[in-house]
Amino acid sequence: MKETYINELGHVRLTKRKQSRRITVRYDPEGLLKVSIPQKVTYQKGLDYIIANKRQIKEQITHLQTEQYSHDLSHFQTRWHTVEIWREDRETIAYQIEPDQIIVKIPRKTSSTDQTVQKAIRQGLEEVMRCEAKVYLPRRVQELAEQYNLKYNKLFIKKAQSLWGSCSEKNNINLNIHLMRLPDRLIDYVILHELCHTIHKDHSRRFWDRLQQITSKDVTLLKRELNQYTPKLY
């Protein structure tokens, strides 16, 4: 892995991946440009590609940043927290975490949809979701594993941009902190999905049959409902 800084694009991380067949570029909402390159391609060729396509990549980043802040998160809600906007006689924006609220303090004349306000809300939401996830998910995974006699190795809870969960070859389960935004039935669906992967590593008919066997609701409907959500917090 190699990291560098390119004017107008910001921080860039180049990573060699066995599965990569071509150079791909992805912009992380946190401000990092992630570049995947095939094993046999040099880091310099990866950089040359980025520089040669600098204008198009910059346009893509601008579009994604605009889209990122186009959603008003001031009414967002996690499992145990809601967002509360407080307008005060102040010049800066700050947030504080309470037992059931994320209080975002903003200047009186500042709109709640202002990009800086939305960024503060996003930071607060991700902070509480990480805490909520570390309290709720380990207990729920253990309960469901014991209920259906499914064995897993370790549980890791992290922020991810594209996956709700995954299960490794060693039966380590990874769960996304953004699960805390989902209804209970969908959290259980994701957990059971990954627990079933401790037995069936693929998505074969045997996997889906086993998942349906231990799921109280129609797996097809649950999967369809889950697809209406995204792990990204805009």
C-alpha positions as CSV (number, residue, x, y, z in Angstrom):
1,M,0.0,0.0,0.0
2,K,1.2,3.5,-0.8
3,E,-0.2,6.9,0.2
4,T,0.5,10.3,-1.3
5,Y,-1.1,13.7,-1.8
6,I,-2.1,15.1,-5.2
7,N,-3.1,18.8,-5.5
8,E,-6.9,19.2,-6.2
9,L,-7.6,15.6,-5.4
10,G,-6.3,15.4,-1.8
11,H,-5.0,12.3,-0.1
12,V,-4.7,9.2,-2.3
13,R,-4.2,5.6,-1.2
14,L,-3.0,3.0,-3.7
15,T,-3.5,-0.6,-2.8
16,K,-2.4,-3.7,-4.8
17,R,-5.1,-6.4,-4.9
18,K,-5.0,-9.9,-6.3
19,Q,-8.6,-9.7,-7.5
20,S,-8.1,-6.4,-9.4
21,R,-8.0,-6.8,-13.2
22,R,-7.8,-3.1,-13.9
23,I,-7.2,0.2,-12.1
24,T,-10.3,1.4,-10.2
25,V,-10.9,4.6,-8.2
26,R,-13.3,5.1,-5.4
27,Y,-13.9,8.3,-3.3
28,D,-14.4,7.7,0.4
29,P,-16.8,10.2,2.0
30,E,-14.2,10.8,4.7
31,G,-12.0,12.5,2.1
32,L,-9.7,9.7,0.9
33,L,-9.3,8.7,-2.8
34,K,-8.9,4.9,-2.8
35,V,-7.2,3.4,-5.8
36,S,-7.0,-0.4,-6.4
37,I,-4.4,-1.7,-8.8
38,P,-3.6,-5.2,-10.1
39,Q,-0.6,-6.9,-8.5
40,K,1.6,-6.6,-11.5
41,V,1.0,-2.9,-12.0
42,T,3.5,-0.5,-10.4
43,Y,2.5,2.2,-8.0
44,Q,4.0,4.7,-10.4
45,K,1.7,3.5,-13.2
46,G,-1.2,3.9,-10.8
47,L,-0.2,7.4,-10.0
48,D,0.2,8.2,-13.8
49,Y,-3.3,6.9,-14.4
50,I,-4.7,9.2,-11.6
51,I,-2.9,12.3,-12.9
52,A,-3.9,11.5,-16.5
53,N,-7.6,11.3,-15.5
54,K,-7.3,14.1,-12.9
55,R,-10.1,16.3,-14.4
56,Q,-12.7,13.5,-14.6
57,I,-11.9,12.2,-11.1
58,K,-12.2,15.8,-9.7
59,E,-15.6,16.1,-11.3
60,Q,-16.7,12.8,-9.8
61,I,-15.5,13.8,-6.3
62,T,-17.4,17.1,-6.6
63,H,-20.5,15.3,-7.6
64,L,-20.3,12.8,-4.7
65,Q,-19.6,15.6,-2.2
66,T,-22.6,17.5,-3.4
67,E,-24.8,14.3,-3.2
68,Q,-23.3,13.6,0.3
69,Y,-24.5,16.8,1.8
70,S,-27.9,16.9,-0.1
71,H,-29.6,14.7,2.6
72,D,-30.8,16.5,5.7
73,L,-29.7,14.3,8.7
74,S,-31.2,16.6,11.3
75,H,-34.2,14.2,11.9
76,F,-32.1,11.1,11.7
77,Q,-32.5,8.4,14.4
78,T,-30.5,5.5,15.6
79,R,-31.6,2.7,18.0
80,W,-31.4,4.8,21.1
81,H,-30.6,8.4,20.0
82,T,-32.3,11.2,18.1
83,V,-30.8,14.4,16.7
84,E,-31.7,17.7,18.4
85,I,-30.7,21.0,16.9
86,W,-30.1,23.8,19.4
87,R,-29.7,27.4,18.0
88,E,-27.6,29.6,20.3
89,D,-25.7,32.8,20.4
90,R,-22.5,31.3,19.2
91,E,-20.1,31.4,16.2
92,T,-19.0,27.8,16.0
93,I,-20.8,24.4,15.5
94,A,-20.4,21.7,18.1
95,Y,-22.2,18.5,19.2
96,Q,-22.6,16.6,22.5
97,I,-23.8,13.1,23.2
98,E,-26.5,12.6,25.8
99,P,-28.1,9.3,26.9
100,D,-30.8,9.5,24.3
101,Q,-29.9,12.5,22.1
102,I,-27.2,14.0,19.9
103,I,-27.4,17.7,20.6
104,V,-26.0,19.8,17.8
105,K,-25.4,23.4,18.7
106,I,-25.3,25.9,15.9
107,P,-25.4,29.7,15.4
108,R,-28.9,31.1,15.3
109,K,-28.8,32.2,11.6
110,T,-27.2,29.0,10.4
111,S,-29.5,26.5,8.5
112,S,-29.6,22.9,9.7
113,T,-28.8,21.9,6.1
114,D,-25.5,23.8,6.0
115,Q,-22.7,21.4,5.1
116,T,-20.8,22.1,8.3
117,V,-23.9,21.3,10.4
118,Q,-24.5,18.1,8.4
119,K,-20.9,17.0,8.9
120,A,-21.2,17.6,12.7
121,I,-24.5,15.5,12.7
122,R,-22.8,12.7,10.8
123,Q,-19.9,12.6,13.2
124,G,-22.3,12.5,16.2
125,L,-24.4,9.8,14.6
126,E,-21.4,7.6,13.8
127,E,-20.0,8.0,17.3
128,V,-23.2,6.9,19.0
129,M,-23.8,4.1,16.5
130,R,-20.4,2.7,17.3
131,C,-21.2,2.8,21.0
132,E,-24.7,1.3,20.5
133,A,-23.3,-1.4,18.2
134,K,-20.7,-2.5,20.8
135,V,-23.4,-2.8,23.4
136,Y,-26.2,-4.5,21.4
137,L,-24.6,-6.6,18.7
138,P,-22.3,-8.9,20.7
139,R,-25.2,-9.9,22.9
140,R,-27.6,-10.4,20.1
141,V,-25.1,-12.5,18.0
142,Q,-24.5,-14.7,21.1
143,E,-28.2,-15.2,21.7
144,L,-29.0,-16.2,18.1
145,A,-25.9,-18.4,17.8
146,E,-26.9,-20.3,21.0
147,Q,-30.6,-20.5,19.9
148,Y,-29.7,-22.2,16.6
149,N,-26.6,-24.0,17.7
150,L,-24.3,-22.1,15.3
151,K,-20.6,-21.6,16.2
152,Y,-18.5,-18.6,15.3
153,N,-15.0,-17.6,16.2
154,K,-14.7,-13.8,16.8
155,L,-16.9,-10.8,16.3
156,F,-15.6,-7.6,14.9
157,I,-17.7,-4.4,14.8
158,K,-16.6,-1.7,12.4
159,K,-17.8,1.1,10.0
160,A,-18.1,-0.1,6.4
161,Q,-19.3,1.7,3.3
162,S,-20.8,-1.2,1.3
163,L,-21.4,-4.3,3.4
164,W,-23.8,-4.9,6.3
165,G,-21.8,-7.9,7.4
166,S,-19.4,-10.7,6.4
167,C,-18.0,-14.0,7.6
168,S,-14.4,-15.1,7.0
169,E,-13.0,-18.5,6.3
170,K,-12.1,-18.7,10.0
171,N,-15.7,-18.0,11.0
172,N,-14.9,-14.5,12.2
173,I,-18.0,-12.3,11.8
174,N,-17.8,-8.6,10.9
175,L,-20.8,-6.4,11.5
176,N,-21.4,-2.8,10.4
177,I,-22.1,-0.2,13.0
178,H,-24.8,1.1,10.6
179,L,-26.9,-1.9,11.5
180,M,-28.1,0.2,14.4
181,R,-30.2,2.2,12.0
182,L,-32.2,-0.9,10.9
183,P,-35.4,-2.4,12.4
184,D,-34.8,-5.4,14.7
185,R,-36.0,-7.9,12.1
186,L,-33.4,-6.8,9.6
187,I,-30.6,-6.7,12.2
188,D,-31.5,-10.3,13.1
189,Y,-31.6,-11.2,9.4
190,V,-28.1,-9.9,8.8
191,I,-26.7,-11.7,11.9
192,L,-28.4,-15.0,10.9
193,H,-27.1,-14.6,7.4
194,E,-23.5,-14.4,8.6
195,L,-24.0,-17.1,11.1
196,C,-25.2,-19.4,8.4
197,H,-22.0,-18.7,6.5
198,T,-20.1,-20.5,9.3
199,I,-21.6,-23.7,7.8
200,H,-22.1,-22.8,4.1
201,K,-19.5,-20.4,2.7
202,D,-21.3,-19.7,-0.5
203,H,-24.9,-18.7,-1.4
204,S,-25.9,-22.1,-2.6
205,R,-29.4,-23.5,-2.3
206,R,-28.3,-25.3,0.9
207,F,-27.3,-21.9,2.4
208,W,-30.7,-20.2,1.6
209,D,-32.6,-23.3,2.8
210,R,-30.8,-23.3,6.1
211,L,-31.3,-19.5,6.5
212,Q,-35.0,-19.8,5.8
213,Q,-35.2,-22.7,8.3
214,I,-34.1,-20.6,11.2
215,T,-35.7,-17.3,10.1
216,S,-39.2,-16.6,11.3
217,K,-40.1,-14.4,8.3
218,D,-39.8,-14.9,4.6
219,V,-36.1,-14.5,3.7
220,T,-36.9,-13.2,0.2
221,L,-39.0,-10.4,1.7
222,L,-36.4,-9.6,4.3
223,K,-33.7,-9.4,1.6
224,R,-35.9,-7.2,-0.5
225,E,-36.5,-4.9,2.5
226,L,-32.8,-4.7,3.4
227,N,-32.0,-3.6,-0.2
228,Q,-34.1,-0.4,0.5
229,Y,-31.4,0.7,3.0
230,T,-27.8,1.6,2.4
231,P,-24.9,1.3,4.8
232,K,-23.7,4.8,3.7
233,L,-24.7,7.6,6.0
234,Y,-24.7,10.1,3.1
